[in-house]
Amino acid sequence: MAVLKVGDWVLFDDGEKVGRIVRTSYGGREEFCLITNGEQGFSSVRLKISIKPIDPAFNVLLTSVNK
């Protein structure tokens, strides 16, 4: 499993949605992440094992598109 950092772009909901990590743990539990969903404008809590990191080469592109 890849190391997730705040600001990383990830796929979730079986690769259907793209979001950005806000917190790498939630409620004192390391197995959860808080992810912002730009599509709906709010954050959600997801299990880390269900999150797929996007290649860092796309970070600049995704950040530019979502500004």
FENPEZI-V830047 format. One record per pair of residues at least 4 apart in sequence whose C-alpha atoms are under 7 Angstrom apart, sorted by the first residue. I is the first residue (numbers start at 1). J is the second residue. D is the distance in Angstrom with one decimal. If there is no record, write none. Layout:
i & j & d
I & J & D
I & J & D
This chain:
i & j & d
4 & 8 & 6.8
4 & 24 & 6.8
5 & 21 & 7.0
5 & 24 & 6.5
6 & 21 & 5.1
6 & 22 & 5.4
6 & 23 & 5.8
6 & 24 & 6.4
7 & 20 & 5.7
7 & 21 & 5.2
7 & 22 & 6.4
8 & 20 & 5.6
8 & 21 & 5.6
9 & 18 & 7.0
9 & 19 & 5.7
9 & 20 & 4.5
9 & 21 & 6.5
9 & 53 & 6.3
9 & 54 & 5.7
9 & 59 & 6.7
10 & 18 & 5.8
10 & 19 & 5.5
10 & 20 & 6.0
10 & 51 & 6.4
10 & 52 & 5.5
10 & 53 & 4.3
10 & 54 & 5.2
11 & 15 & 4.9
11 & 16 & 7.0
11 & 17 & 5.7
11 & 18 & 4.7
11 & 19 & 6.4
11 & 51 & 5.9
11 & 52 & 5.1
11 & 53 & 6.3
11 & 54 & 6.8
12 & 16 & 6.4
12 & 17 & 5.4
12 & 18 & 6.4
12 & 50 & 6.5
12 & 51 & 5.1
12 & 52 & 6.5
13 & 17 & 6.1
18 & 37 & 6.8
19 & 35 & 6.0
19 & 36 & 5.4
19 & 37 & 4.8
19 & 38 & 6.4
20 & 35 & 5.4
20 & 36 & 5.3
20 & 37 & 6.9
21 & 33 & 6.9
21 & 34 & 6.0
21 & 35 & 4.5
21 & 36 & 6.4
22 & 34 & 5.4
22 & 35 & 5.4
22 & 36 & 6.4
23 & 33 & 5.8
23 & 34 & 5.0
24 & 33 & 4.8
24 & 34 & 6.6
25 & 29 & 5.6
25 & 30 & 4.7
25 & 31 & 6.7
25 & 32 & 5.3
25 & 33 & 5.0
26 & 30 & 6.8
26 & 32 & 5.6
26 & 33 & 5.9
26 & 34 & 6.5
31 & 47 & 5.9
31 & 48 & 5.6
32 & 45 & 6.5
32 & 46 & 5.6
32 & 47 & 4.6
32 & 48 & 5.4
33 & 45 & 5.6
33 & 46 & 5.4
33 & 47 & 6.3
33 & 48 & 6.1
34 & 43 & 6.4
34 & 44 & 5.6
34 & 45 & 4.6
34 & 46 & 6.5
35 & 43 & 5.3
35 & 44 & 5.4
35 & 45 & 6.3
36 & 42 & 5.7
36 & 43 & 4.0
36 & 44 & 6.4
37 & 41 & 5.7
37 & 42 & 5.7
37 & 43 & 5.7
47 & 51 & 7.0
58 & 62 & 6.1
59 & 63 & 6.0
60 & 64 & 6.1
61 & 65 & 6.2
62 & 66 & 6.2
63 & 67 & 6.5
